[in-house]
Amino acid sequence: MTAVAGRIRAIPTWQLTLGLALLALGFLVAAQMAAEGPRVRYTSQERTPLVETVQDLQAQQAQLKQQLLDARAAIQNLEAAGEGGAAVTKQLNDELQAARIAAGLVAMTGPGLVIQLSDSTLPVPADGNAQDYLVSGADVLTVVDQLWAAGAEGVSINGERVTVSTAIVDIGGSVVVNGAYVAAPYQISAIGPSTMFDTLTHQQGFVDFVRARSQTFGIGVSYATPDQVDLPAYAGSMNLRYGVATPSASPSSPPATAPASGMP
Amino acid sequence: MGRGRGPLAVGLVLAILGLLVVAQLRSQAQGQGLTQLSVQDLTELVANVTARNNQLRDEIRSLQAQQESLARAVQRGDTSSSQVRSDLTHILAWSGSLGVTGTGVRVTVNGQLPGPAVGELINELRNAGAEAIAVNGTRIVPGVVVTGDPGHLMIAGRPLSEPLELLAVGQQETLAGSLSRAGGLIAQFTAQFPTVEVKVLPQDLVVVPPTDRSIAPVLGRPRL
């Protein structure tokens, strides 16, 4: 025994740590393989290829988004390279960059908060609807709109920047943002003033939402106020296929109280 | 192995371990979400993600053409100001700082809806590809939302009176169809708000005004 103990003591500490780390790695791999079992059993033959198709499409989408951002960056560089010292072009480029930032085409950082929505952990009653206990697209849309109303100047949902054209769609128990599938829990990040959280929690719409979804169905609503909130750039299309820009001398209307100009 | 290499190996293995844990947790979370969906939902999801991917491909092709054209202009020594101006106009129109004119729909709401229901109408129009939207003459841009109870609606801090009129630029059939389809938003509203009547009319010409507010960030800075 003394000889064995002596041999163990002789093993360097780093070897012991390495051994433990490899052991943990082994457990992780084994646990993952074990966890796959039940999921596969519950997965119907019809569903498996569809799940794989969605995963493939998502992987393609990630590549396409990167390609799009790269192409936009290359164009931006070429436009800057073409300045040629002309003051008017320089000014145009500055305006263009400001427009890109305002439109959400540039990643942004600033003060703000992150609201997390998570599925309920409450048991679904026998006469209950399981969907009510999952975060829906309508829930995410409500929180996003409430954040805008509370003064947010930029918002993203699980890494998808919310822009003028962003739709938040509910497909069964999943949420699609900008045409991209995002999984629960939903982290809604917003850049805005330091008063944003107070304003948000005093808004009737948010109070109603928490009462209806969190208190009734147990939907998790939590928040964090990190020092800096990072929002990604919008990586999607900016189609104007059916409409054209109509430059106007003055911006629209305050008159929100009357219907807009008549159309044929 | 020398004394210095031991801790290095441990660090390396721990780093790999950490990466694997994060990767597994992420894939597990997404995979579990997907396997909980029905076949019908998965089919709809495939259609949705495919449509987005096709849009991205179109946009990339268009950007690549623009990039080649710009590269040639730069080689010739052009200042490319016309290209920059064109880009600027496009972004300003898309983001709401310039008006947009085109085909589309007019949606009229007779009766009182709560603010979130109007938000759902706007969201549905966006999902159907609306390129610009206005509610009673106010352009919908980030930060502009309709809030309040029925009869007391507000938009961008201003009262919004009935009847509501939403204008949207886009493909007429798609915009109208998405709202009017069986089980669509209008059908849902009919069940939920029986006294409210929502009509969608395709329009050959819709004029959506620019926003009257600054959409430039004040607190946020570009992250380069």
Chai-1 contact restraints between the chains, C-beta under 6 A:
chainA,res_idxA,chainB,res_idxB,connection_type,confidence,min_distance_angstrom,max_distance_angstrom,comment,restraint_id
A,W14,B,G6,contact,1.0,0.0,6.0,A-B,restraint_1
A,W14,B,P7,contact,1.0,0.0,6.0,A-B,restraint_2
A,W14,B,V10,contact,1.0,0.0,6.0,A-B,restraint_3
A,T17,B,V10,contact,1.0,0.0,6.0,A-B,restraint_4
A,L18,B,A9,contact,1.0,0.0,6.0,A-B,restraint_5
A,L18,B,V10,contact,1.0,0.0,6.0,A-B,restraint_6
A,L18,B,V13,contact,1.0,0.0,6.0,A-B,restraint_7
A,A21,B,V13,contact,1.0,0.0,6.0,A-B,restraint_8
A,A21,B,L14,contact,1.0,0.0,6.0,A-B,restraint_9
A,A21,B,L17,contact,1.0,0.0,6.0,A-B,restraint_10
A,L25,B,L17,contact,1.0,0.0,6.0,A-B,restraint_11
A,Q32,B,Q24,contact,1.0,0.0,6.0,A-B,restraint_12
A,R39,B,T35,contact,1.0,0.0,6.0,A-B,restraint_13
A,T43,B,T35,contact,1.0,0.0,6.0,A-B,restraint_14
A,E46,B,V39,contact,1.0,0.0,6.0,A-B,restraint_15
A,R47,B,V39,contact,1.0,0.0,6.0,A-B,restraint_16
A,L50,B,L42,contact,1.0,0.0,6.0,A-B,restraint_17
A,V51,B,L34,contact,1.0,0.0,6.0,A-B,restraint_18
A,V51,B,T35,contact,1.0,0.0,6.0,A-B,restraint_19
A,T53,B,V46,contact,1.0,0.0,6.0,A-B,restraint_20
A,V54,B,L34,contact,1.0,0.0,6.0,A-B,restraint_21
A,V54,B,L45,contact,1.0,0.0,6.0,A-B,restraint_22
A,V54,B,V46,contact,1.0,0.0,6.0,A-B,restraint_23
A,L57,B,V49,contact,1.0,0.0,6.0,A-B,restraint_24
A,Q60,B,N53,contact,1.0,0.0,6.0,A-B,restraint_25
A,Q61,B,N53,contact,1.0,0.0,6.0,A-B,restraint_26
A,L64,B,N53,contact,1.0,0.0,6.0,A-B,restraint_27
A,L64,B,L56,contact,1.0,0.0,6.0,A-B,restraint_28
A,Q67,B,I60,contact,1.0,0.0,6.0,A-B,restraint_29
A,L68,B,L56,contact,1.0,0.0,6.0,A-B,restraint_30
A,L68,B,E59,contact,1.0,0.0,6.0,A-B,restraint_31
A,L68,B,I60,contact,1.0,0.0,6.0,A-B,restraint_32
A,A71,B,I60,contact,1.0,0.0,6.0,A-B,restraint_33
A,A71,B,L63,contact,1.0,0.0,6.0,A-B,restraint_34
A,A74,B,Q67,contact,1.0,0.0,6.0,A-B,restraint_35
A,I75,B,Q66,contact,1.0,0.0,6.0,A-B,restraint_36
A,I75,B,Q67,contact,1.0,0.0,6.0,A-B,restraint_37
A,L78,B,L70,contact,1.0,0.0,6.0,A-B,restraint_38
A,L78,B,A71,contact,1.0,0.0,6.0,A-B,restraint_39
A,L78,B,V74,contact,1.0,0.0,6.0,A-B,restraint_40
A,E79,B,S80,contact,1.0,0.0,6.0,A-B,restraint_41
A,E79,B,V84,contact,1.0,0.0,6.0,A-B,restraint_42
A,A81,B,V74,contact,1.0,0.0,6.0,A-B,restraint_43
A,G82,B,V74,contact,1.0,0.0,6.0,A-B,restraint_44
A,G82,B,T79,contact,1.0,0.0,6.0,A-B,restraint_45
A,G82,B,S80,contact,1.0,0.0,6.0,A-B,restraint_46
A,G84,B,T79,contact,1.0,0.0,6.0,A-B,restraint_47
A,A86,B,T79,contact,1.0,0.0,6.0,A-B,restraint_48
A,T89,B,T79,contact,1.0,0.0,6.0,A-B,restraint_49
A,T89,B,S81,contact,1.0,0.0,6.0,A-B,restraint_50
A,L92,B,S81,contact,1.0,0.0,6.0,A-B,restraint_51
A,L92,B,V84,contact,1.0,0.0,6.0,A-B,restraint_52
A,N93,B,V84,contact,1.0,0.0,6.0,A-B,restraint_53
A,E95,B,L88,contact,1.0,0.0,6.0,A-B,restraint_54
A,L96,B,V84,contact,1.0,0.0,6.0,A-B,restraint_55
A,L96,B,D87,contact,1.0,0.0,6.0,A-B,restraint_56
A,L96,B,L88,contact,1.0,0.0,6.0,A-B,restraint_57
A,A99,B,L88,contact,1.0,0.0,6.0,A-B,restraint_58
A,A99,B,I91,contact,1.0,0.0,6.0,A-B,restraint_59
A,A99,B,L92,contact,1.0,0.0,6.0,A-B,restraint_60
A,I101,B,P222,contact,1.0,0.0,6.0,A-B,restraint_61
A,A102,B,I215,contact,1.0,0.0,6.0,A-B,restraint_62
A,A102,B,A216,contact,1.0,0.0,6.0,A-B,restraint_63
A,A103,B,I91,contact,1.0,0.0,6.0,A-B,restraint_64
A,A103,B,S95,contact,1.0,0.0,6.0,A-B,restraint_65
A,V106,B,P222,contact,1.0,0.0,6.0,A-B,restraint_66
A,A107,B,R223,contact,1.0,0.0,6.0,A-B,restraint_67
A,M108,B,G220,contact,1.0,0.0,6.0,A-B,restraint_68
A,M108,B,R223,contact,1.0,0.0,6.0,A-B,restraint_69
A,T109,B,R221,contact,1.0,0.0,6.0,A-B,restraint_70
A,T109,B,R223,contact,1.0,0.0,6.0,A-B,restraint_71
A,G110,B,L219,contact,1.0,0.0,6.0,A-B,restraint_72
A,G110,B,G220,contact,1.0,0.0,6.0,A-B,restraint_73
A,P111,B,L219,contact,1.0,0.0,6.0,A-B,restraint_74
A,L141,B,N123,contact,1.0,0.0,6.0,A-B,restraint_75
A,D145,B,G119,contact,1.0,0.0,6.0,A-B,restraint_76
A,D145,B,V145,contact,1.0,0.0,6.0,A-B,restraint_77
A,W148,B,G143,contact,1.0,0.0,6.0,A-B,restraint_78
A,W148,B,V145,contact,1.0,0.0,6.0,A-B,restraint_79
A,A149,B,V145,contact,1.0,0.0,6.0,A-B,restraint_80
A,A149,B,T147,contact,1.0,0.0,6.0,A-B,restraint_81
A,E153,B,P217,contact,1.0,0.0,6.0,A-B,restraint_82
A,E153,B,G220,contact,1.0,0.0,6.0,A-B,restraint_83
A,G154,B,G220,contact,1.0,0.0,6.0,A-B,restraint_84
A,V164,B,S95,contact,1.0,0.0,6.0,A-B,restraint_85
A,V164,B,G96,contact,1.0,0.0,6.0,A-B,restraint_86
A,V164,B,V141,contact,1.0,0.0,6.0,A-B,restraint_87
A,S165,B,R126,contact,1.0,0.0,6.0,A-B,restraint_88
A,A167,B,N123,contact,1.0,0.0,6.0,A-B,restraint_89
A,A167,B,R126,contact,1.0,0.0,6.0,A-B,restraint_90
A,A167,B,N127,contact,1.0,0.0,6.0,A-B,restraint_91
A,V169,B,N127,contact,1.0,0.0,6.0,A-B,restraint_92
A,I171,B,D41,contact,1.0,0.0,6.0,A-B,restraint_93
A,I171,B,E44,contact,1.0,0.0,6.0,A-B,restraint_94
A,I171,B,L45,contact,1.0,0.0,6.0,A-B,restraint_95
A,G172,B,L37,contact,1.0,0.0,6.0,A-B,restraint_96
A,G172,B,S38,contact,1.0,0.0,6.0,A-B,restraint_97
A,G172,B,D41,contact,1.0,0.0,6.0,A-B,restraint_98
A,G173,B,Q36,contact,1.0,0.0,6.0,A-B,restraint_99
A,S174,B,L37,contact,1.0,0.0,6.0,A-B,restraint_100
A,V176,B,N48,contact,1.0,0.0,6.0,A-B,restraint_101
A,G179,B,N48,contact,1.0,0.0,6.0,A-B,restraint_102
A,G179,B,R52,contact,1.0,0.0,6.0,A-B,restraint_103
A,A183,B,A29,contact,1.0,0.0,6.0,A-B,restraint_104
A,A183,B,Q30,contact,1.0,0.0,6.0,A-B,restraint_105
A,A183,B,G33,contact,1.0,0.0,6.0,A-B,restraint_106
A,I191,B,G220,contact,1.0,0.0,6.0,A-B,restraint_107
A,G205,B,T147,contact,1.0,0.0,6.0,A-B,restraint_108
A,S237,B,Q55,contact,1.0,0.0,6.0,A-B,restraint_109
A,S237,B,E59,contact,1.0,0.0,6.0,A-B,restraint_110
A,M238,B,W94,contact,1.0,0.0,6.0,A-B,restraint_111
A,L240,B,W94,contact,1.0,0.0,6.0,A-B,restraint_112
A,L240,B,E131,contact,1.0,0.0,6.0,A-B,restraint_113
A,Y242,B,G102,contact,1.0,0.0,6.0,A-B,restraint_114
A,Y242,B,T103,contact,1.0,0.0,6.0,A-B,restraint_115
A,Y242,B,V169,contact,1.0,0.0,6.0,A-B,restraint_116
A,Y242,B,G170,contact,1.0,0.0,6.0,A-B,restraint_117
A,Y242,B,Q171,contact,1.0,0.0,6.0,A-B,restraint_118
A,G243,B,V100,contact,1.0,0.0,6.0,A-B,restraint_119
A,G243,B,G102,contact,1.0,0.0,6.0,A-B,restraint_120
A,G243,B,E131,contact,1.0,0.0,6.0,A-B,restraint_121
A,G243,B,A132,contact,1.0,0.0,6.0,A-B,restraint_122
A,G243,B,V169,contact,1.0,0.0,6.0,A-B,restraint_123
A,V244,B,T101,contact,1.0,0.0,6.0,A-B,restraint_124
A,A245,B,T89,contact,1.0,0.0,6.0,A-B,restraint_125
A,A245,B,A93,contact,1.0,0.0,6.0,A-B,restraint_126
A,A245,B,L98,contact,1.0,0.0,6.0,A-B,restraint_127
A,T246,B,G99,contact,1.0,0.0,6.0,A-B,restraint_128
A,T246,B,T101,contact,1.0,0.0,6.0,A-B,restraint_129
A,P247,B,L98,contact,1.0,0.0,6.0,A-B,restraint_130
A,S248,B,G99,contact,1.0,0.0,6.0,A-B,restraint_131
A,P251,B,P210,contact,1.0,0.0,6.0,A-B,restraint_132
A,P251,B,D212,contact,1.0,0.0,6.0,A-B,restraint_133
A,S252,B,R139,contact,1.0,0.0,6.0,A-B,restraint_134
A,S252,B,P209,contact,1.0,0.0,6.0,A-B,restraint_135
A,S252,B,P210,contact,1.0,0.0,6.0,A-B,restraint_136
A,S252,B,D212,contact,1.0,0.0,6.0,A-B,restraint_137
A,S253,B,G137,contact,1.0,0.0,6.0,A-B,restraint_138
A,S253,B,P209,contact,1.0,0.0,6.0,A-B,restraint_139
A,P255,B,G137,contact,1.0,0.0,6.0,A-B,restraint_140
A,A256,B,N136,contact,1.0,0.0,6.0,A-B,restraint_141
A,A256,B,T138,contact,1.0,0.0,6.0,A-B,restraint_142
A,A256,B,I155,contact,1.0,0.0,6.0,A-B,restraint_143
A,A256,B,R158,contact,1.0,0.0,6.0,A-B,restraint_144
A,A256,B,L160,contact,1.0,0.0,6.0,A-B,restraint_145
A,T257,B,S161,contact,1.0,0.0,6.0,A-B,restraint_146
A,P259,B,N136,contact,1.0,0.0,6.0,A-B,restraint_147
A,P259,B,E165,contact,1.0,0.0,6.0,A-B,restraint_148
A,A260,B,A134,contact,1.0,0.0,6.0,A-B,restraint_149
A,A260,B,G137,contact,1.0,0.0,6.0,A-B,restraint_150
A,A260,B,E165,contact,1.0,0.0,6.0,A-B,restraint_151
A,A260,B,L167,contact,1.0,0.0,6.0,A-B,restraint_152
A,S261,B,V207,contact,1.0,0.0,6.0,A-B,restraint_153
A,M263,B,R106,contact,1.0,0.0,6.0,A-B,restraint_154
A,M263,B,Q203,contact,1.0,0.0,6.0,A-B,restraint_155
A,M263,B,V206,contact,1.0,0.0,6.0,A-B,restraint_156
A,P264,B,L205,contact,1.0,0.0,6.0,A-B,restraint_157
